[in-house]
């Protein structure tokens, strides 16, 4: 280490530090560290000389209980301390100076230091969240000062529940934030959309920032995790975070708030801040909970009798269509497919197998969280460990998590503090293939289509895969089927993730009001995905695959913050910084087959038949700046600028600039409002800015050559390696640009007992990164181009109300509601619609994206019931081959001909409104929380209903069987007909729902437990997740998308498909919180 | 104050560092692909071209196998095979092809179009860069010949299935312009096909090293040219082309018909062009056994990988053989299932009896595109048409095929009776190799033959259609996605709107 005397000149050459300048910055902090020693040198007057010690106790205003972890800061300086577990603090401060008392979840209070040197403070639960500290990019603000649109959930709202995952914590809690749990499997993926779907191809995941570390979004896709379509949505990187460690979640929504993240800001930013250590005696918390999950909603399938009757009717109908007569005996019928098997004649006497019961189970759950925090003035720590074991309700599925965290903060000197965050976690997912094509292991699809008469097991205990039907002429018919029980229990797929987010940072108070912060951060993910398919699975038997990947992303961020108040009324804060980030991804995959037996599941047991490896990287270099100014807490102004250079974009288009500005007017601070006593707070906000989206593959601008082999040679030949171009190049490829306008109002009434935040926004995304279909005659299906415009606009509102606040009973309600509309305004080069095939089922064309309509609408015929008679067919246009009992589709264009031109938009999966209502009640020591989550005005295309030939849901019982038995006039006949298989509104269902998402009832023991010596506080609770869902949707879960994470088609183009999904579970847990 | 000065200085340094880091940004932001070559660095060395050529063959393999598209579009559509699904749980997209109820979004119709153009794009890229490359003339010729033959083969398939198609003969550089590309007339497409084959034929070698067996030979180009001329009714030219194949003495019929479909038969003396597959190689096997085995036969006929019954012989083709014809043995009438019961279900032994390796898509079952027997028969047909009657060469060619099949040689036939005999042999010799539908189109008999076999399902005929087909149904629809992407440049075939 170089020790410099204060008078020495510093001369450093930085030529050598070009590529590793963060090291250099690091060095600079060491210089600083040493130079600050100069403080003690002669001639330097220590600031503390004129100071007197101030001490006191911080308590909760209502309960009177001590508050620990309150930050006590000498106003205008970096000097400060934190209250200990008993709420006590000591701080040296000059007389007449002002101390600021701040803690998340409470209001900030400022008090003048008095001569007595004793300053006891009681902090109120915030009158509103107005004085709450919110985390914005690269800094914090009190909510009253915020001019952008930011919404927050804090620890208080999370801690009283047994929350296993991040997604549960967020669903229905924030206006403008839609959390869709696309796979209800434990540890399964979520989609989180902030203010609608803003992109078609380039990903709609927000940027996640954990303790200042922007996470690499590219690991969230299925390909990076080695997952196939329908296996499970890719796991969210945040599944590995222990929700118990979260201090606050702040979501930045508008351009003013997100433009500090530039080319990654357009989908919004989710900032997660974890807990910090508290000075004082060690505080240990233990949270233990356990319970079980069960399927929330089973689908009522046809029973033996209903199934057999439907099959008999189907065979009769087919025979009639072939020219026969329904009353003909088997002997007249010319093919087995027209004959009635003996089994169907008295099916109710056959054994009945409920395939759903065979693959779903009651599943236990346990969750342990232990945390300890404490520290001295110099060093504070927060340490925690978390173990979760959640079995899945589907056989052989489950999730285990081991998560640890160490957060250390140390004060090196009055001017320098350093900190360290390290959060390693390990998760193990046993994966259950729920969706996709049944032949390939779509277990749910198979379970929801197999006839109840087929057995799961043979007499010898092996899995049954064939059923024989017998006919009265003595012939038999063998039917092979894929057994979902064998799939669920036999296929062994384990996905493991090791994740570490680590961060080291130092804050240096260079001069009064000027702070420099530098940090080095790493986000490391390793995934492994091992699959084994045993010999008795007909599809791809004795097959094994092993995939592993590593993603390392490092970030170096350096910022200066200048903050000052001039003439008491001019408050100025300026931020400037430079950051660089680089991310490297490596994967290898091996497959093997011909395993000699089913005992050893690892690749070495089989014969390796293919291998692959892949490496890629991207880098981002940025300059950022922000200035905020307010005059007397009345008039606010924020301007932000970020310049990003990204390696992902084409050689001709590397750099982009993202500016934004916002203004605020706190009307309630004006003199003329003083007399309006009912209005306690009124603020208007407006912002406008430009933000970007860079979520495209690393080398998308480059035409790539990839492997493409062929067998040559006489006899059996051998593999010859070949190459072929796999995509077209585009040197002009750049980011998507979003221009967003936001206007918001914050209104507090009756001493802020009722607080309303409302925002209107209008966001136009242009230069859409669009994988546009290009003519197949080019030899390629799609090309990635910057084409198209998409507008999201909407209104969102959050209301906090303290309905009742007595000494014994309190009742508060939070309501949020968001309305968003999404419209495509330009598309492709000639504006022609994108009609895309879903890859879940038979590649049928199911979705259209066209100008003037929302993204990814369902596309097909309008179903108008059944043609009951030939006369009805003659009277209305119909598709060729339509016979009585077949679907009637609407002649949409009225040309008296029914053809492909009559296909139209038949719904979409974008909700008109999403809302959440949370009620909190407290009566003496009891507390009750009820949270509702609702989504309305959207549809799901239920492709399960298209599998017509085997068993179907009982709701189809009233089908057309003959002209004499026309059924309900809505359900078509059960026989063969290609007409009925057309994609139509028959498959589209209303997927609005209102869910009782969470109910928690708790009881808090007083200090009397063990005399308060050992256990300081204790609480027991019972918690029910997903108690009930009110919906008309007939599938497992209206909150579904089977194709989420599909590496080949953007899920934004094919939202809302249900072709087998992991069913939603209802989870009941009992828990105990103990504080030592 | 000194302290402050120091601090300021360090602050300045930090700022300078920030600026320095921007100075190096250009390098920091450069990111070349690590695991793949970029197209700008390809098509340079001889090895590049060899690998690009293999890449083209890889696309060629997809055209004939992929999801079984070619067999479905040609044989399933015809009177030779049908999707004979028991219990009605068939695959609708395939049934639609069988029953002539095809809609424009049929996945196989779409995939075939796409696979064909993928092959065309790959050969176009080779052709565009080979002349400016530094390759030796011999190598240039060989690759040019192979590439042009493959392109001609693709367009020949497409023009017969879809009619007018967009003619692309160079790599696409202007995407915007590609949306405006119209369909070229059938005549223009034939002109291009013939030009490519005429140019390719002299450039190609007669044979390759045994390890390269499967590449396009001179004989393949001549055979294809002959078939194109025959289809285009240029009979004397067809005769000349076929005669070159025969006189080249590279090919001969195998002694035993059944040997054609056994394992290890790549490069046999009868094979002129074949799409080759292999078991045990990931993504390089075929799915023919699984696709063609009758439903319910998994565990009996195919060990694993499913049995789908997409392409099973009709009663009509089975009954068309006369007693003693050895080729009838390629059609099995049924099988004994795992319970020991006999199940009547016709299937093509030559494909179904092949290994299924590790289940689906892992069989070595190959697909003949042209074999010598086809050339003999088409030669006979061409001579008969050109000269309005058979010659001794024509009889020789026809009888070679008939005698191997254990049928009596013929002689003394008229133009009409010779023609009828050749047509019959063309059907019986290679009923499941993708020729039947094209033969019906070429001979102008598609409507007549198909509509003569219309009957309601269950009455004995199983060719798939229950109503007479119409003229427009001789072409497939243009895939819906093609029409929607390129509206208004691309219009749908009449009858499919």
HADDOCK unambig.tbl for C-alpha pairs under 7 A between the chains (distance, minus, plus):
assign (segid A and resid 6 and name CA) (segid B and resid 2 and name CA) 6.52 0.50 0.50
assign (segid A and resid 6 and name CA) (segid B and resid 3 and name CA) 6.69 0.50 0.50
assign (segid A and resid 6 and name CA) (segid B and resid 6 and name CA) 6.77 0.50 0.50
assign (segid A and resid 7 and name CA) (segid B and resid 2 and name CA) 6.98 0.50 0.50
assign (segid A and resid 18 and name CA) (segid B and resid 20 and name CA) 6.56 0.50 0.50
assign (segid A and resid 18 and name CA) (segid B and resid 21 and name CA) 5.87 0.50 0.50
assign (segid A and resid 18 and name CA) (segid B and resid 24 and name CA) 6.14 0.50 0.50
assign (segid A and resid 19 and name CA) (segid B and resid 24 and name CA) 6.96 0.50 0.50
assign (segid A and resid 21 and name CA) (segid B and resid 17 and name CA) 6.73 0.50 0.50
assign (segid A and resid 21 and name CA) (segid B and resid 21 and name CA) 6.33 0.50 0.50
assign (segid A and resid 25 and name CA) (segid B and resid 14 and name CA) 6.45 0.50 0.50
assign (segid A and resid 28 and name CA) (segid B and resid 10 and name CA) 6.78 0.50 0.50
assign (segid A and resid 38 and name CA) (segid B and resid 3 and name CA) 6.77 0.50 0.50
assign (segid A and resid 322 and name CA) (segid B and resid 456 and name CA) 5.40 0.50 0.50
assign (segid A and resid 322 and name CA) (segid B and resid 457 and name CA) 5.54 0.50 0.50
assign (segid A and resid 322 and name CA) (segid B and resid 458 and name CA) 6.94 0.50 0.50
assign (segid A and resid 323 and name CA) (segid B and resid 456 and name CA) 6.58 0.50 0.50
assign (segid A and resid 334 and name CA) (segid B and resid 458 and name CA) 4.65 0.50 0.50
assign (segid A and resid 334 and name CA) (segid B and resid 459 and name CA) 6.41 0.50 0.50
assign (segid A and resid 335 and name CA) (segid B and resid 458 and name CA) 5.85 0.50 0.50
assign (segid A and resid 336 and name CA) (segid B and resid 86 and name CA) 6.66 0.50 0.50
assign (segid A and resid 337 and name CA) (segid B and resid 86 and name CA) 5.18 0.50 0.50
assign (segid A and resid 337 and name CA) (segid B and resid 87 and name CA) 4.35 0.50 0.50
assign (segid A and resid 337 and name CA) (segid B and resid 88 and name CA) 6.21 0.50 0.50
assign (segid A and resid 478 and name CA) (segid B and resid 296 and name CA) 5.13 0.50 0.50
assign (segid A and resid 479 and name CA) (segid B and resid 296 and name CA) 4.82 0.50 0.50
assign (segid A and resid 480 and name CA) (segid B and resid 296 and name CA) 5.14 0.50 0.50
assign (segid A and resid 480 and name CA) (segid B and resid 298 and name CA) 6.93 0.50 0.50
assign (segid A and resid 510 and name CA) (segid B and resid 7 and name CA) 5.95 0.50 0.50
assign (segid A and resid 511 and name CA) (segid B and resid 4 and name CA) 6.97 0.50 0.50
assign (segid A and resid 538 and name CA) (segid B and resid 304 and name CA) 5.16 0.50 0.50
assign (segid A and resid 538 and name CA) (segid B and resid 305 and name CA) 5.53 0.50 0.50
assign (segid A and resid 538 and name CA) (segid B and resid 306 and name CA) 6.52 0.50 0.50
assign (segid A and resid 539 and name CA) (segid B and resid 304 and name CA) 6.75 0.50 0.50
assign (segid A and resid 539 and name CA) (segid B and resid 305 and name CA) 4.89 0.50 0.50
assign (segid A and resid 539 and name CA) (segid B and resid 306 and name CA) 6.64 0.50 0.50
assign (segid A and resid 539 and name CA) (segid B and resid 359 and name CA) 6.50 0.50 0.50
assign (segid A and resid 539 and name CA) (segid B and resid 360 and name CA) 6.80 0.50 0.50
assign (segid A and resid 540 and name CA) (segid B and resid 305 and name CA) 6.02 0.50 0.50
assign (segid A and resid 540 and name CA) (segid B and resid 358 and name CA) 6.24 0.50 0.50
assign (segid A and resid 540 and name CA) (segid B and resid 359 and name CA) 5.22 0.50 0.50
assign (segid A and resid 540 and name CA) (segid B and resid 360 and name CA) 6.28 0.50 0.50
assign (segid A and resid 541 and name CA) (segid B and resid 358 and name CA) 6.52 0.50 0.50
assign (segid A and resid 541 and name CA) (segid B and resid 359 and name CA) 6.53 0.50 0.50
assign (segid A and resid 578 and name CA) (segid B and resid 18 and name CA) 6.12 0.50 0.50
assign (segid A and resid 593 and name CA) (segid B and resid 358 and name CA) 6.67 0.50 0.50
assign (segid A and resid 594 and name CA) (segid B and resid 358 and name CA) 6.72 0.50 0.50
assign (segid A and resid 609 and name CA) (segid B and resid 280 and name CA) 6.67 0.50 0.50
assign (segid A and resid 609 and name CA) (segid B and resid 281 and name CA) 6.09 0.50 0.50
assign (segid A and resid 609 and name CA) (segid B and resid 282 and name CA) 5.97 0.50 0.50
assign (segid A and resid 610 and name CA) (segid B and resid 282 and name CA) 5.85 0.50 0.50
assign (segid A and resid 614 and name CA) (segid B and resid 35 and name CA) 5.47 0.50 0.50
assign (segid A and resid 615 and name CA) (segid B and resid 34 and name CA) 5.82 0.50 0.50
assign (segid A and resid 615 and name CA) (segid B and resid 35 and name CA) 5.55 0.50 0.50
assign (segid A and resid 616 and name CA) (segid B and resid 33 and name CA) 6.62 0.50 0.50
assign (segid A and resid 616 and name CA) (segid B and resid 34 and name CA) 5.88 0.50 0.50
assign (segid A and resid 618 and name CA) (segid B and resid 31 and name CA) 6.68 0.50 0.50
assign (segid A and resid 619 and name CA) (segid B and resid 28 and name CA) 6.93 0.50 0.50
assign (segid A and resid 619 and name CA) (segid B and resid 29 and name CA) 5.80 0.50 0.50
assign (segid A and resid 620 and name CA) (segid B and resid 29 and name CA) 6.78 0.50 0.50
assign (segid A and resid 621 and name CA) (segid B and resid 25 and name CA) 7.00 0.50 0.50
assign (segid A and resid 645 and name CA) (segid B and resid 29 and name CA) 6.96 0.50 0.50
assign (segid A and resid 646 and name CA) (segid B and resid 29 and name CA) 5.97 0.50 0.50
assign (segid A and resid 647 and name CA) (segid B and resid 29 and name CA) 4.46 0.50 0.50
assign (segid A and resid 647 and name CA) (segid B and resid 30 and name CA) 5.64 0.50 0.50
assign (segid A and resid 647 and name CA) (segid B and resid 31 and name CA) 5.72 0.50 0.50
assign (segid A and resid 699 and name CA) (segid B and resid 33 and name CA) 6.30 0.50 0.50
assign (segid A and resid 702 and name CA) (segid B and resid 38 and name CA) 6.42 0.50 0.50
assign (segid A and resid 703 and name CA) (segid B and resid 38 and name CA) 5.69 0.50 0.50
assign (segid A and resid 703 and name CA) (segid B and resid 39 and name CA) 5.26 0.50 0.50
assign (segid A and resid 704 and name CA) (segid B and resid 36 and name CA) 6.25 0.50 0.50
assign (segid A and resid 704 and name CA) (segid B and resid 37 and name CA) 5.83 0.50 0.50
assign (segid A and resid 704 and name CA) (segid B and resid 38 and name CA) 4.64 0.50 0.50
assign (segid A and resid 704 and name CA) (segid B and resid 39 and name CA) 5.55 0.50 0.50
assign (segid A and resid 705 and name CA) (segid B and resid 36 and name CA) 5.95 0.50 0.50
assign (segid A and resid 705 and name CA) (segid B and resid 37 and name CA) 5.15 0.50 0.50
assign (segid A and resid 705 and name CA) (segid B and resid 38 and name CA) 5.84 0.50 0.50
assign (segid A and resid 705 and name CA) (segid B and resid 39 and name CA) 5.91 0.50 0.50
assign (segid A and resid 706 and name CA) (segid B and resid 36 and name CA) 6.03 0.50 0.50
assign (segid A and resid 708 and name CA) (segid B and resid 55 and name CA) 4.95 0.50 0.50
assign (segid A and resid 708 and name CA) (segid B and resid 58 and name CA) 5.93 0.50 0.50
assign (segid A and resid 709 and name CA) (segid B and resid 54 and name CA) 6.25 0.50 0.50
assign (segid A and resid 709 and name CA) (segid B and resid 55 and name CA) 6.02 0.50 0.50
assign (segid A and resid 709 and name CA) (segid B and resid 58 and name CA) 5.49 0.50 0.50
assign (segid A and resid 710 and name CA) (segid B and resid 54 and name CA) 6.11 0.50 0.50
assign (segid A and resid 710 and name CA) (segid B and resid 57 and name CA) 6.22 0.50 0.50
assign (segid A and resid 710 and name CA) (segid B and resid 58 and name CA) 4.93 0.50 0.50
assign (segid A and resid 710 and name CA) (segid B and resid 284 and name CA) 6.75 0.50 0.50
assign (segid A and resid 711 and name CA) (segid B and resid 276 and name CA) 5.91 0.50 0.50
assign (segid A and resid 711 and name CA) (segid B and resid 277 and name CA) 5.99 0.50 0.50
assign (segid A and resid 711 and name CA) (segid B and resid 278 and name CA) 6.83 0.50 0.50
assign (segid A and resid 712 and name CA) (segid B and resid 211 and name CA) 6.39 0.50 0.50
assign (segid A and resid 712 and name CA) (segid B and resid 212 and name CA) 5.29 0.50 0.50
assign (segid A and resid 712 and name CA) (segid B and resid 213 and name CA) 5.58 0.50 0.50
assign (segid A and resid 712 and name CA) (segid B and resid 214 and name CA) 5.47 0.50 0.50
assign (segid A and resid 713 and name CA) (segid B and resid 210 and name CA) 5.62 0.50 0.50
assign (segid A and resid 713 and name CA) (segid B and resid 211 and name CA) 3.97 0.50 0.50
assign (segid A and resid 713 and name CA) (segid B and resid 212 and name CA) 4.77 0.50 0.50
assign (segid A and resid 713 and name CA) (segid B and resid 213 and name CA) 4.23 0.50 0.50
assign (segid A and resid 713 and name CA) (segid B and resid 214 and name CA) 6.31 0.50 0.50
assign (segid A and resid 714 and name CA) (segid B and resid 210 and name CA) 5.73 0.50 0.50
assign (segid A and resid 714 and name CA) (segid B and resid 211 and name CA) 6.30 0.50 0.50
assign (segid A and resid 714 and name CA) (segid B and resid 213 and name CA) 5.34 0.50 0.50
assign (segid A and resid 714 and name CA) (segid B and resid 266 and name CA) 4.74 0.50 0.50
assign (segid A and resid 714 and name CA) (segid B and resid 267 and name CA) 4.80 0.50 0.50
assign (segid A and resid 715 and name CA) (segid B and resid 264 and name CA) 3.94 0.50 0.50
assign (segid A and resid 715 and name CA) (segid B and resid 265 and name CA) 5.11 0.50 0.50
assign (segid A and resid 715 and name CA) (segid B and resid 266 and name CA) 4.78 0.50 0.50
assign (segid A and resid 715 and name CA) (segid B and resid 267 and name CA) 6.69 0.50 0.50
assign (segid A and resid 716 and name CA) (segid B and resid 264 and name CA) 4.53 0.50 0.50
assign (segid A and resid 716 and name CA) (segid B and resid 265 and name CA) 6.88 0.50 0.50
assign (segid A and resid 716 and name CA) (segid B and resid 266 and name CA) 6.15 0.50 0.50
assign (segid A and resid 716 and name CA) (segid B and resid 278 and name CA) 6.53 0.50 0.50
assign (segid A and resid 720 and name CA) (segid B and resid 54 and name CA) 7.00 0.50 0.50
assign (segid A and resid 721 and name CA) (segid B and resid 51 and name CA) 6.53 0.50 0.50
assign (segid A and resid 721 and name CA) (segid B and resid 54 and name CA) 6.78 0.50 0.50
assign (segid A and resid 722 and name CA) (segid B and resid 51 and name CA) 4.07 0.50 0.50
assign (segid A and resid 722 and name CA) (segid B and resid 52 and name CA) 5.90 0.50 0.50
assign (segid A and resid 722 and name CA) (segid B and resid 54 and name CA) 4.56 0.50 0.50
assign (segid A and resid 722 and name CA) (segid B and resid 55 and name CA) 4.59 0.50 0.50
assign (segid A and resid 723 and name CA) (segid B and resid 51 and name CA) 5.23 0.50 0.50
assign (segid A and resid 723 and name CA) (segid B and resid 52 and name CA) 5.12 0.50 0.50
assign (segid A and resid 723 and name CA) (segid B and resid 54 and name CA) 6.91 0.50 0.50
assign (segid A and resid 723 and name CA) (segid B and resid 55 and name CA) 4.80 0.50 0.50
assign (segid A and resid 724 and name CA) (segid B and resid 52 and name CA) 5.81 0.50 0.50
assign (segid A and resid 724 and name CA) (segid B and resid 55 and name CA) 5.09 0.50 0.50
assign (segid A and resid 724 and name CA) (segid B and resid 122 and name CA) 6.90 0.50 0.50
assign (segid A and resid 725 and name CA) (segid B and resid 39 and name CA) 6.83 0.50 0.50
assign (segid A and resid 773 and name CA) (segid B and resid 485 and name CA) 6.83 0.50 0.50
assign (segid A and resid 774 and name CA) (segid B and resid 485 and name CA) 6.70 0.50 0.50
assign (segid A and resid 775 and name CA) (segid B and resid 178 and name CA) 6.58 0.50 0.50
assign (segid A and resid 775 and name CA) (segid B and resid 179 and name CA) 6.09 0.50 0.50
assign (segid A and resid 775 and name CA) (segid B and resid 482 and name CA) 6.26 0.50 0.50
assign (segid A and resid 775 and name CA) (segid B and resid 485 and name CA) 6.19 0.50 0.50
assign (segid A and resid 775 and name CA) (segid B and resid 486 and name CA) 6.50 0.50 0.50
assign (segid A and resid 776 and name CA) (segid B and resid 114 and name CA) 5.77 0.50 0.50
assign (segid A and resid 776 and name CA) (segid B and resid 117 and name CA) 6.67 0.50 0.50
assign (segid A and resid 776 and name CA) (segid B and resid 482 and name CA) 6.72 0.50 0.50
assign (segid A and resid 777 and name CA) (segid B and resid 117 and name CA) 5.34 0.50 0.50
assign (segid A and resid 777 and name CA) (segid B and resid 166 and name CA) 6.90 0.50 0.50
assign (segid A and resid 777 and name CA) (segid B and resid 168 and name CA) 6.96 0.50 0.50
assign (segid A and resid 778 and name CA) (segid B and resid 117 and name CA) 6.90 0.50 0.50
assign (segid A and resid 778 and name CA) (segid B and resid 121 and name CA) 6.49 0.50 0.50
assign (segid A and resid 778 and name CA) (segid B and resid 172 and name CA) 5.89 0.50 0.50
assign (segid A and resid 779 and name CA) (segid B and resid 117 and name CA) 4.88 0.50 0.50
assign (segid A and resid 779 and name CA) (segid B and resid 118 and name CA) 4.17 0.50 0.50
assign (segid A and resid 779 and name CA) (segid B and resid 120 and name CA) 6.96 0.50 0.50
assign (segid A and resid 779 and name CA) (segid B and resid 121 and name CA) 4.93 0.50 0.50
assign (segid A and resid 780 and name CA) (segid B and resid 118 and name CA) 6.75 0.50 0.50
assign (segid A and resid 829 and name CA) (segid B and resid 176 and name CA) 6.64 0.50 0.50
assign (segid A and resid 832 and name CA) (segid B and resid 485 and name CA) 6.40 0.50 0.50
assign (segid A and resid 843 and name CA) (segid B and resid 107 and name CA) 6.92 0.50 0.50
assign (segid A and resid 899 and name CA) (segid B and resid 497 and name CA) 6.27 0.50 0.50
assign (segid A and resid 900 and name CA) (segid B and resid 497 and name CA) 6.36 0.50 0.50
assign (segid A and resid 949 and name CA) (segid B and resid 89 and name CA) 5.62 0.50 0.50
assign (segid A and resid 976 and name CA) (segid B and resid 88 and name CA) 6.62 0.50 0.50
assign (segid A and resid 978 and name CA) (segid B and resid 92 and name CA) 6.51 0.50 0.50
